[in-house]
Amino acid sequence: MRRILVVDDEESTRDLLSLSLQSDGYEVLCAEDGFSAMEICANHPPEIVLSDIKMPGMDGIELLRRLKHLNKDIEVIMITGHGQMELAIQALQLEASDFINKPISDRALSVALRRAEQKIWMREKLREYTENLECMLKQATDEIRKRYDFEHHLVHTSMDGIIVNDREGNIILFSEGASRIYGYTREEAVCGLKVTSLYPEGEARRVKKLIYSQEYGGPGYLVNYETTARAKDGQLVPILLSAAILYEDGEEVGTVGYFKDLTEVKELQARLLEQTRLAAMGEAMAEVAHGIKNILYGMKLGAYMVEKGLIQGERDRLEKGWQMVRTNMERIARLSLEMLDYARGESRRREAISVNAVVSDVCQALEKRAQEEGIRLERELECDLPFIFGDSEAFHTCVLNLVTNAMEAFGEESVDKRVKVRTFVKSGRSLVVEVTDTGRGIAPEVQDRIFRPLFTTKGARGTGLGLAITQKIVQEMGGIVDFHTTVGRGTTFTLRFPLTKSE
């Protein structure tokens, strides 16, 4: 009778699972939290743990880590709720044997337990086989044949794919797990298939090169490398590959590869990404609605003043009201255009961009405004800069946004108003654009939100999309945008674009 531990902070769930598992012949222990579970595991070790993923105190992820540290052979099945796909993926990566969703169905529980039982059975048999290996080696030919049959059974019943090929790439072992991934029968693979045909064009050569490198486990090994397999029907299958060079008498004779199908994990990640995208879209729509409501309120107030001014013949009220209407019309037009810029797809234009030319154009366009506002606009441009590649109009928007923001960073108390734009190449690897101001700086409590769409510290003067658009464009061009700020002393925004050898 196997011992199973149920960990859940809900008593009703523990009672229900306990009754169901006892009727299936398990010895059942229960714990109301992770700490109680660890104490039970130390004194009465279970073979299987069924744990809720969300619990107060110690959650299921932390409990999983501690259980695997205590005994890596404990099989842990996680219970997840709606919207917890990210935690489920994390649990699988931490070697949970499976996960099931709430409300728990008998079929899902049965399948998860059967998988855990199979892994325990195979591990027990493998341990038994290993312990008796020395004795088996001393037995006659019949015993050696039994050993071979058992090894063969272990290889071909593995849930993961196992493939062995010789130095010429001929497949000499192809497990049933490999057949499930690739769609080839064992006979089809061994009788004529080359291992290169199991990958997209050129990927087999890359894998071979990585095995000899230091990058994934050291020379002769490849550990947990994500790549793509090409199945018999031409479909591409995401896999996690580990491999090792096989030697005989010090000479390389072949390669063994272990393949884990990542299709289900990738599907879970895609579902999580879609849920995150929808949540972000909802949050953005709420922010847009709030911003437009404020603008419409301003227009309504201005229209009221215009109406009263017309009725009462008060020209001052009429002009003030019309100014409010016009200002808010400009705000909603600017918000609409910037929302379109932010929502547009990635630009397909890729042209050589002279960074200094764009910076000079922006500075010249803002020179008059800078003089009127008492701001010294400076340029320090390194000569003979290499080109960067992308959409030149979009890059112009980036620089314009940053310089405009810098010019708006000064308060009434500011005395030394300076904005400086620098361009230079750093260490021969990246082209850098810096925009520095001596303004108020950015308050610590908002620094992690400045690139968030529709977040603004400018009140009615800002739309909250300038920096979000800048970040999006820079990332599309392969660069990064960052900033450094000191409250009361100013801010520096930095754009970095990597330089290729051809540049």
N, C-alpha and C positions, 0 to 999 in steps of 0.2 A: 504494500500500500504506500503510494507516494504521499509525501507531506507537502501541502500547499499553504502559503500565507496570503491572506487577503488584507490589503491595507487601504482603508477608506475612512474619511472623517464623518461619513454619514452612516449611522447605525443601521438604517433600513437596508442600505446597499450591502453592508457586510452580512446582515442576516440572510438576505435573499441569496447572495452568492454562496454563503456557507451551506445552506440547505441544498442548493442545486449541486454543489461539488461533492457533498457528503453522499448524496444519492448516486453519484457516479463512482463512488468507491474511494475518494480521497480522504486522507486525514487532514482536517482543516484547522488552521490557527488564524486568529484575527487580531488586527492592530488598528487603533484609531488614528495614529499619526506615524510619521517617519521615525521618530525617536523610539517609540515603543516597538516598531518593526525591527530596528537594529538590535534592540535588546533581545528580542525573541530569536533573531537569526544567530546571535552569539551563543545562546543557550540551547536552542532547539532548531538547528539549521534546516530550512525547507529546501526542496529541490526546485520548486517553482514559486515565484512571487507574482501576485496579481495586484497592481497598485494603481490608484487614481493618480493622474498627472498633476492635478491642482489641489493642494492641501495647505492649510495654514502651518506656519512654523517651518518645517522641512518639506518642500514640494517633491513631486515624484521624480523630477530630473536629478535633484541632489541625492535622493534615496537610491536611485539607480547607480549613480557614481560610487556611493559608499558601498553598496552591495557588491558591485564588481570589484572594488578594491578588497573587500573582505573575502570574496570567493568568486572568481571569474566564471565558475561553472554554474552559478545560479542562473536559471532562466527567468527573465523578468518580462512580464506582459503588461503594457501600459494601458490604462483606461483613459480615453480622451473625451472631451466634450466638444460641442459645436464651436468652430473658430479657433481650435487649438492645433491646427495642422503644422505650424512652425515648431511647436513643442514636440509633436509626434515625430517629425523628421529628425529633430535633435536627439530624441530618444533612440531612434534607429541607428544614428551615427555613434551613439554611446553603447551599441551592441545590445539593445533590447531585442528580444527574440521576435516580438510582434506588438501590435497595438489594436485595440478594439474601441469602437465608438459607443458613447451613451446615446440612447438607452441600449443596454446590452442585450443582444439577441442570443438565444441558445445556440444557433448555428454558428455565429461569429465566435462565441466562446469555445465551442467544440473544435472549430478549425484551429484557433490559436493554441489551444491545449495540445492538439494532435501534433502541431509543428514543434512545440516545446518538447513533447514526449519523444519525438523522432530524434531531435538533437541530443537529448539526454541518452537515449538508447545507443546512438552512434558513438557518443563520447565514451560511454561505459564499455562498449565493445572494443573501441580503439585502445582504451586504457588496458583492458584485459589482454588485448593482443600484444601491446607493447611490453607488458610485464612478463608475458610468457615467450617473448621473442627469442631469448637466448636458448630456452629449452627447445623451442621449435626448430632452431637452426641445427640442433644435434640429432634430430630425428631423421628418419629415412626419407626416401623420395616421395612417399605418399604424404608425409607431413609437410614437406616443402610445397607440394601441389596444393594442399589445403591453405597454406599461407598465401600462395599466389591467388587462389580463388577468393580468399577473404579480402585481400588488397584490391583485387579487381572489383569486388562488390562495393567496397567503400568508395572507390573512385567514381564508379558509374551510378551510384545512388546519391552522390553529393548534389545538393540543390544548386551549387555554383558550377560553372563550366570549367573543365580541366582539359588542357590540350598540350601534347608533347610533340615537338617536331625535331627532325635532325638538322644538321648544319646546312643542308641544301634546301630546307624549308618544307620537306615532305612531312605530312602529318602521320605520326605513328601511334598516337593515342588520342581518342576523341570521346569524352565522357557523355553520358546521357544528359547531364546538365548543359553541356555545350550544344547538344542536339536541340534542346529546348530553346536556347538563345538564338542559334543560327538557322535552325530549320533543316539542316543536313542530317541524314542518318549516319551512323558510325561507319557503315560500309562505304557510303559516298565520300566521306571525308578521308578515310584511310586509303582508298583506292583511287588516287589521282589528284586530290586537292592539294594545293600549295597553301601554306599559312598566309601568304600575302593576299590571297583571294578573300580572306576573312575580314579585311580592312578596306576602307576607302583608298583611293589612289594615293600612294606615297606615305600613308600612315604606318605601314609595316616597317619601312626603312627608318622612320622617325623613332618608332618603339625600339628597334634594334639598337639605334644609336644611343638612346637614353639608358638602355640596360648597361652599356659600357661606361656611362658617365657617372658623375658624382651627384647628379641632381635629385634622383629618387632612390635613395637607399645605398648608393655606392656602387663601384664597378662590380658587375656580375649580378646585380639585383635591380628590380624595379618594384617599388612599393606604392600601392594605392594611387595609380595614375589614371585620371579620368580621360577616356577617349571614346571613339565610336566604332562599333562593329558593323559589318555589312552582311546582312542575312541572305539566305538563299533567294528570297523573293526581291532582293534589292533594297529592302527597307534598312534604314540606319538605326542602330540600337545603341543607346548610351550605356557604357559599361565602366566598371571600376576594375582595372587590370593590375595584377601583381605577377611578376615573372622572375625567373632565375636561370642562369646558365648551368647546364649539366656537364660535369667533367667525369672522365674515366681515365685513371692513371695519369692525372695531371693534364689531360688533353680535352679540349672542348668537343663534346659529341652532340649537343643539342640544347633545346630550350624548353622549359615547362612554364605554362601560363595558367593563371587562375582568374576566371572572369566572373564578375557579379553583375547581373542585369540591374541597371539603375532606372529602368522605365517607370516603375511605380513611384520611386522617390522623386524623379523629375516631374511627374504628373502632379504630385502633392505640392512641389515647389511652385509649379505653374498656377495651381489653384490658390495657393497662398498669395502669390504675386497679384493675381486678379482681385482677390478680396482686398488686398492693400490698396490697389489702384482705385477700386470703387469707393473705399473709405476716404481716400484722399480727394477723390472727385466730389464726394458729398461735402467734405469740409470746405473745399474751394468754393463750391456753389453757395454755401452758407455765407462765406466771406464776401463773395461778389454781391449777393443779395443785400447784405448789410451796407456795403459801400454804395450801391446804387440807391438804396433807400435814403441815405444821408444826402446824396446829390439831389434826388427828387424833392426832398424836404426843402433844400436850399432854393431850388427852382420855384417850388410852390410859394415860398415866402417872398421871393423876388416878384413873382407874378402878382401876388396880393398887393405889394407895394406899388407896382405899376398901375394896377386897377384903381387903387385909392388915389394915386397921383393924378390919373386921368379924370376921375370923378370930381375931385376937389380942386383940380387945377394947380397942384403943387409940383412944380418942375423939379425941385430938389429930390422929393420923394420918388418921382418918376424916374429920374436919372439913376438914383441909388438902387431902385428895384431892378431896372434894366441891367445895371452892372452885375447884380447878383445873378440874374438869369443867364447873362452871357458867360460869366465865370464858370457857372455850373455846367453850362452846355460844353464849354471847352474841357472841363474835367471828365464828363462822361464820354466825349469823343476820344480823349487821350486814353482813358481806361479801356475803351473798346478796341482801339488800335493796338495797345500793348497786350491785351488779352489775345488778340489774333496772332501777334508775334510770338507769344509764349506757347500757344497751342499749335502752331504750324509744325509740320513734320520736318525732319532733318533736311537741310538744304543739300541739293545734289551738286551745287556749283563748287568747283575746286579750281581755283586760279591762284597764281602767284601774287602774294600781297606784300607790298612795301610798307613795313610797319611805320617807319619814320614819316612816310608821306601821309599816312592816315592820321598819325598823331599831330603832324603840322597842320593838316586841314582842320581837325577838331579845334586845336588851340586858336587858329586864326578866326574861326567862326565864333568863338567865345571871348575873343580879346576885348571887344567893345564892352560887353556885359561885365567883364572882370574889372575894367577901368572904372565903369560907373559905380560898381559896388566896392571899390577900394581894395581889390584883390590883386596881388602880384602873381601873374601866371608865368611860370618858368618852364623851360625845356632844357633837358640834358640828353641829347640823342647821340648814341655811338655811331660812328660812320661805318659804311660798308657792311651793314647788317645783312645776313642771309634772308631770303624770302621765307615766309610761312605760307601754308596752302589752305584755302578754304573759301568761304563766301566773303568777299571784300566789303560788301554793304553791311553784312551782319557784324563783321569785325569793327567797322566804323561805329555801329550802334553801341558795341561794348565799350569802346574808348569814350564815346560821347557820354554814356551813362555814368561812367566812373568820374570823369572830369566834372560833369554837372553836379554830381553828388558831393564831390569835394568842395566845389564853390558854394554849396548850400550848407556846409558843415560849420559855419561861423555864426556865433550869436552876437547880440548887440554889444556885449562886453568885449568882444574880440578886438585886439589892437593890431597884432601882427598877423595879417591875412595873407598867407602864401599857399599857392598850389603848385606843385612841381611834378612834371612828367618826365620819367627817365626810361631810356631803352638801352639794353646791353645784352651781350652774350655771356652766360655764366658757365665756366669750366668747359667751354666748347660743346656742351651737351644740350643747353636750352636757351631760347631767346626769351628775355624777360621784359615786361612792361610794368613800371611802377607808377602809381599815382598817389602822391603824398600831400596831405593838407595839415595845417597847424590849427585845426578847429577844435571843437568840443570833445571829440573822441566818441566812442560808442559805449554806452553803459553796459556793465557786465551782465545784467539781467536780460538783455535783449540780444547779446552777441550770437547766441546759438540759433536765432530766428531770422537773421537779416536776409538770408537767401530764400526764405520761405515765401511762396507766392502770396501776394496781397497783404503782406506784413509791411507796415511803414511806420517810421517815427516822425514823419513830416506833417501829420495831420491832413488837413484839406489840400495841402500842396502836393501830396504824393499819391501814387496809385498802388505802391507796394509791388510793382512788377519789374522795375528797372534792374535790380540785382539778380532776380530770378531769371530774367531773360539773358543777362550777361553770363551767368553761370552756365545756362543751357547752351549758348552759342560756343563758349570756350570749350566745353566738354565735347561738343560735336566736332570741333577742330582738333581734338586730341590733347587739349591743354588742361590746366587746372587754374582755379582762381582762389586766392587766399587773402587774409588780411591780418594786420597787426595794429592794435590801437592802445592808446594810453589816455584815460579820461583827463580832459583839460589840456592835453598837449597835441592831440591830433591822431590821424589814422593813415596807414599805408595799405592800399590794395595792390596785389601783385598778380599778374598774369604770367604763366610759364607755359611755353610751347616747346616740346622736345624737338631736337634737330636730328634728322636722319643723315646718313653719310652722303646721300645725294644732294642734300642741302648745304 
